[in-house]
C-alpha cells in the first residue's frame, strides 16, 4: 500500500511516497520556484535521481511533473498513479473548524482557503495544491487533510484565550492555536511505544527545535499548552522569528521605524530571532561564531537556551509533574551543546543528565536516552517524522 504525502508552499511542492507495510519512503522530492520558473529534484530509495529545470506556472504543472517523476522518469518507482492508495496533505492552519484529520472535499478546500487570514503564506498554497491534485490524481484515490493545529485543540480555554476583550475571540478568532502538531504527536507516541508505556499516563515536554521551534506540554496523550500562539511567531527565539515579546514593542517600533503592519510583521518574522541578534539564522553558524567568542552570537545562544529551560519548568508545573523531556527537530536532534546546557542544573526536576552520552557523536539524530538510570525524569532524543504521521493518519482515516 502506497500513500503520497504532500507539503505544499506558495512556490514549492514537497512530496514523499511511503510504502505503508514497511513505512519506508520509496521516493521523495521537491518542486521549487512554482510561478517563477521551476525545478524538480526527485530521489528514490535506491538513490536514483531525476532533476530537471521545467516551467511551473501553477501547482498543476508541478503535480504533473511529480506524476512523471514517479511513473515515467529514469527514477520512477511505480508504473501508474493507480498504485497510490491515498494522498495526505499537510495543512498549517485549521482554525477551530478542523480538530482531526479530514477527508478532502470541495467544501473542505474552500474552508481551508477561507482560513488564509490566519496563515496567508500557507493556507492558500494548500488549497491550490489540493485543486491541482484533483486534476492529476485518479478520481477514486481518496485525499486527506492533516492539520498542524489539530493536536492543540485539546488545550483548555484558560490556556488559549488571551487577555483581550472576549469579543476578539468571538468575532475574529484571536486565540492560541499552536503548530508543529504532527511532530509533537509523533514523538510523544513514539517514546511511549518504544519504552512500552501508556502515553495516556505520561507527562511529557516535547521540544521541537529547528529554524522554527515550539515546545508543547503533553499530558496523558493530549496537548495542554504550547509555545507558538495565534501564529508561529510566539514562544522561544527562532532562526528569524523574535519569539515572545511585549505587544507594545510592536506599536513602539512601528512609530520609530515608520513601518506599516505588513512591514513590522516581516521585521519580526524574517529579520529577527538569531538572525537579528547574532547575524545568522542557522544555529550551526551561530554556534560556530559563539565558539570563536562573538558576543552577539553568544547572546543569541544564551537567549535560546534560557527560553527552552524556562518553558520546560513552566510546563512541568502546569502538568503537576514530568516524566520525560523530548528533543526533536533539526536542532533538537543534533545540537548536543543546547541539550546539555538546557538540562544541566535541572536536578530539582528529577533530571540526572548524562553529559558523556549526550556528547557522543553516535547520538546525533538517533532515538536515545540521555539521562542516567537513577534519573526520575528522563531526557530523550526522538527523531521526528511528520510525513509518516501524515501517512498514518491518512491510512487510519480511510481504513486502508
Secondary structure, DSSP 8 states (H G I E B T S, - for coil): -EEEEEEE-SS-EEEEEEETTTTEEEEEEEEE-TTTS-EEEEEETT--EEEEE---SSHHHHHHHHHHHHHTSTT---SSGGG--EEEEEES--TTT-SS-EE--HHHHHHHHHGGGT-TTTHHHHHHHHHHHHHHS-TTSEEEEEETTGGGGGS-HHHH--SS-THHHHHH--S-----HHHHHHHHHHHHHHTT--GGG-EEEEEE-SSS-EEEEEETTEEEEES--SSTTSSS--SS---S--THHHHHHHHHHT--HHHHHHHHHHS-HHHHHHS-SSHHHHHHHHHTT-HHHHHHHHHHHHHHHHHHHHHHHHHTS-SEEEEEHHHHHH-HHHHHHHHTT-GGGTB-B-HHHHH-GGGTTS-EE-B-TT-SBEEEE----HHHHHHHHHHHHHT-
